[in-house]
Amino acid sequence: MRQRLASVTLVVKDYDEALSFFIEKLSFKLIEDTKLTDQKRWVLISPPGDNNCCILLAKAVDERQAASIGNQTGGRVAFFLHTDNFWNDF
């Protein structure tokens, strides 16, 4: 059986705020944005050069989850984004 990492979850404060950052600032692609309930969406994004592994944006639903926003890896780096033009992407 061949395995691959399909997506990783990133807890965010607000779907649209996160989408704005990733799409407008980093030029990520919106892969899917499906409304599941009034408060919950299935939002997948990926960098422009690769959609083999996507980021699932998950809105924090309580204070415990909200407290992890920006520190989901205990102060470690969560993602390593390779680019061919750092200053352009920066």
Helices and strands as residue ranges (DSSP letters): E 7-12, H 15-19, I 20-25, E 29-35, E 41-46, E 54-59, H 63-67, H 86-89
